[in-house]
Amino acid sequence: MPRFATVLFDLDGTLIDHFAAIHRAHTHTMTTLGLPPPTMEQVHRAVGGGVEVAIERLVGRERLAAAIPIYREFWERTMLDGVGLMPGGRELVEALHARGVKLGVFTNKLGTSSRAICDHLGITSLLGAIVGAKDTPWLKPQPEFAAHILEKLAASPATALLVGDSPYDVQAGHNGGFPCWAVTTGTHSAEELRAAGADAIFPDLIALRTALAV
């Protein structure tokens, strides 16, 4: 396997398991608006493009303006309840950091939430950059967003890797000029990720770490 000088991680479904909190926040939002609560499967299918995209997919465009403040207020109070690193996540990040690999979090999750979560999980000191929604005008898979985080890390796309769990991640890596290795611990199956063009697919971060030989 190639040696990468830079590894970027998506958060939800890749480096962290945050779906219980996300589902809880969408459930609160929808029931507050008088809508039936979403299933976890519906939430899985809604996320990936940023929180406002997910809310709109679940409540509809006509309710979006009312739903956003409900979601945000509840999210700020509860987002750290039950969040955790995926199995093998801490060990992978620590091993890559020990090898001198530049590490970053590259996510469509709100940047403020992403930094709070990384602080809570005790991995911020291992990361050179944590970039998310609202930090720039862009989101994955826009190539400008990928260029932005690589610039912050003083990194080259020629030696970078993105680890993600969705077609958004695959496209973001390819638009940015680097491969995406995908895990099936998030929102999409191996078949969906293969169809999206993932450069490699793994069942979890433990298997991915073996492939990276760290």
DRENGU-177547 format. One record per residue (C-alpha): residue in three letters; chain; x, z, y. Coordinates in steps of 0.02 Angstrom, whole numbers, m for minus. Example, Ala and Ser with C-alpha at 12.3 -4.5 7.8 and 13.67 -1.06 7.14 Angstrom:
BEGIN
   rest   kette     east       up    north
    ALA       A      615      390     m225
    SER       A      684      357      m53
***
This chain:
BEGIN
   rest   kette     east       up    north
    MET       A        0        0        0
    PRO       A       63      m33      178
    ARG       A      130      107      285
    PHE       A       31      133      444
    ALA       A      104      204      604
    THR       A      m68      244      674
    VAL       A     m228      300      586
    LEU       A     m395      311      677
    PHE       A     m541      407      603
    ASP       A     m725      386      629
    LEU       A     m813      555      628
    ASP       A     m989      562      553
    GLY       A     m989      519      370
    THR       A     m801      489      370
    LEU       A     m700      638      429
    ILE       A     m843      762      450
    ASP       A    m1010      800      369
    HIS       A    m1129      825      514
    PHE       A    m1287      748      445
    ALA       A    m1382      912      425
    ALA       A    m1361      949      611
    ILE       A    m1402      769      661
    HIS       A    m1558      769      552
    ARG       A    m1609      938      623
    ALA       A    m1594      873      802
    HIS       A    m1693      715      768
    THR       A    m1826      817      677
    HIS       A    m1842      934      826
    THR       A    m1853      787      946
    MET       A    m1984      691      848
    THR       A    m2096      839      808
    THR       A    m2088      894      991
    LEU       A    m2154      721     1035
    GLY       A    m2293      738      905
    LEU       A    m2212      618      782
    PRO       A    m2185      650      596
    PRO       A    m2011      714      553
    PRO       A    m1887      584      491
    THR       A    m1815      583      317
    MET       A    m1629      600      295
    GLU       A    m1625      419      238
    GLN       A    m1708      363      400
    VAL       A    m1577      459      499
    HIS       A    m1436      384      397
    ARG       A    m1501      210      436
    ALA       A    m1523      248      621
    VAL       A    m1350      315      662
    GLY       A    m1187      224      695
    GLY       A    m1218      137      859
    GLY       A    m1222      291      969
    VAL       A    m1350      429      991
    GLU       A    m1465      334     1109
    VAL       A    m1473      188      988
    ALA       A    m1517      309      846
    ILE       A    m1652      396      949
    GLU       A    m1730      229      997
    ARG       A    m1732      170      817
    LEU       A    m1825      328      766
    VAL       A    m1947      355      910
    GLY       A    m1965      181      984
    ARG       A    m1913      114     1153
    GLU       A    m2071      175     1240
    ARG       A    m2029      357     1199
    LEU       A    m1840      345     1224
    ALA       A    m1835      415     1401
    ALA       A    m1936      568     1349
    ALA       A    m1840      594     1188
    ILE       A    m1661      592     1255
    PRO       A    m1669      756     1355
    ILE       A    m1759      844     1212
    TYR       A    m1626      789     1089
    ARG       A    m1478      830     1203
    GLU       A    m1537     1006     1247
    PHE       A    m1565     1050     1064
    TRP       A    m1403      966     1011
    GLU       A    m1296     1062     1135
    ARG       A    m1366     1226     1066
    THR       A    m1352     1186      881
    MET       A    m1220     1051      848
    LEU       A    m1089     1170      778
    ASP       A    m1209     1248      652
    GLY       A    m1156     1188      480
    VAL       A    m1028     1055      529
    GLY       A     m878     1038      413
    LEU       A     m737      923      365
    MET       A     m765      806      219
    PRO       A     m676      856       57
    GLY       A     m493      812       75
    GLY       A     m509      782      262
    ARG       A     m400      924      324
    GLU       A     m267      891      193
    LEU       A     m263      705      238
    VAL       A     m247      735      425
    GLU       A     m114      868      400
    ALA       A      m14      758      281
    LEU       A      m19      608      398
    HIS       A       29      716      547
    ALA       A      175      787      449
    ARG       A      235      609      417
    GLY       A      236      573      603
    VAL       A       85      456      598
    LYS       A       m9      443      764
    LEU       A     m188      503      736
    GLY       A     m347      480      835
    VAL       A     m534      503      822
    PHE       A     m624      342      866
    THR       A     m812      367      865
    ASN       A     m979      318      939
    LYS       A    m1025      503      942
    LEU       A    m1023      576     1117
    GLY       A     m845      610     1169
    THR       A     m889      784     1232
    SER       A     m971      829     1066
    SER       A     m827      752      967
    ARG       A     m697      857     1058
    ALA       A     m799     1016     1039
    ILE       A     m817      984      852
    CYS       A     m632      947      826
    ASP       A     m590     1107      920
    HIS       A     m714     1204      812
    LEU       A     m638     1133      653
    GLY       A     m461     1169      710
    ILE       A     m392      991      703
    THR       A     m373      948      888
    SER       A     m188      991      888
    LEU       A     m158      861      753
    LEU       A     m239      720      852
    GLY       A     m163      617      990
    ALA       A     m331      559     1058
    ILE       A     m517      592     1033
    VAL       A     m620      452     1107
    GLY       A     m808      436     1096
    ALA       A     m966      376     1182
    LYS       A     m975      397     1371
    ASP       A     m785      413     1385
    THR       A     m776      227     1427
    PRO       A     m902       88     1461
    TRP       A     m883       31     1281
    LEU       A     m935       75     1103
    LYS       A     m881       15      932
    PRO       A     m870     m128      888
    GLN       A     m819     m190     1061
    PRO       A     m635     m240     1060
    GLU       A     m605     m157     1229
    PHE       A     m645       12     1151
    ALA       A     m516      m13     1014
    ALA       A     m387      m71     1142
    HIS       A     m423       85     1245
    ILE       A     m384      210     1108
    LEU       A     m229      116     1054
    GLU       A     m168      120     1234
    LYS       A     m197      308     1242
    LEU       A      m94      328     1083
    ALA       A       40      204     1140
    ALA       A        5      115      974
    SER       A        4      m63      913
    PRO       A     m139     m145      818
    ALA       A       m9     m223      703
    THR       A       25      m54      622
    ALA       A     m145       30      644
    LEU       A     m282       73      519
    LEU       A     m461      127      548
    VAL       A     m546      239      420
    GLY       A     m736      227      431
    ASP       A     m899      224      335
    SER       A    m1004       86      413
    PRO       A    m1009      m99      458
    TYR       A     m986      m43      640
    ASP       A     m816       25      590
    VAL       A     m767     m130      492
    GLN       A     m812     m241      638
    ALA       A     m727     m125      763
    GLY       A     m564     m131      666
    HIS       A     m567     m318      645
    ASN       A     m614     m346      828
    GLY       A     m469     m233      875
    GLY       A     m346     m327      765
    PHE       A     m321     m201      625
    PRO       A     m395     m165      453
    CYS       A     m533      m44      410
    TRP       A     m529       57      250
    ALA       A     m703      122      213
    VAL       A     m769      273      120
    THR       A     m941      286       41
    THR       A     m970      467       95
    GLY       A    m1074      413      245
    THR       A    m1214      293      281
    HIS       A    m1174      138      178
    SER       A    m1142       90       m2
    ALA       A     m989        5      m71
    GLU       A    m1088     m157      m85
    GLU       A    m1140     m150       98
    LEU       A     m963     m111      154
    ARG       A     m892     m251       47
    ALA       A    m1018     m372      121
    ALA       A     m965     m315      295
    GLY       A     m784     m360      255
    ALA       A     m704     m190      228
    ASP       A     m520     m212      184
    ALA       A     m528      m74       53
    ILE       A     m665       43       m9
    PHE       A     m646      218      m78
    PRO       A     m768      348     m143
    ASP       A     m696      484      m30
    LEU       A     m547      537       75
    ILE       A     m460      611      m76
    ALA       A     m449      439     m156
    LEU       A     m401      360       10
    ARG       A     m258      484       30
    THR       A     m193      434     m141
    ALA       A     m192      252      m86
    LEU       A      m97      299       72
    ALA       A       31      394      m36
    VAL       A       37      546       79
***
